[in-house]
């Protein structure tokens, strides 16, 4: 019985292609943005505000700067607070989901 051997260089290229294919397939839905301007800053408060047509998460720092996330309509915000010190998530608190209220929803009596 003949055994087919693949050269190590070809095998490495094939495994690299497979890894890249997997990484693209699993990461194309996820986008991570980093904000280096906030590194090392001390957070004073975090606020979530929602009103008709405007929704925002603000991270306020003690040097009187803030990082704001404006959120477009048609959303549900689910918030939890977790401890990751062990490397595994330990849920400390979960808040009720906040759903978007649109103008037409305010017309319902």
C-alpha angles and dihedrals in degrees: 000000000000119000117211113220123195119212112249091239092054092044091052091050091049093049091046090052090049091049092049091047091051093046093051091045094051099038104043091088094049125070121184120198121190125202107208092178088073098052112125095006120133115236115230097181145340120219134187114197129180131180135153106306098354130078124173144171113204125193106198120200128206091245088067095256125120141198111217129195113197110200124209121229128277099053144127118210115210113187131192136167116219142180114227099173093118093045091254125091116255110187112225100174139355124196127210114269117264115218128201116258113210127200093254089055090059090056092062106097 
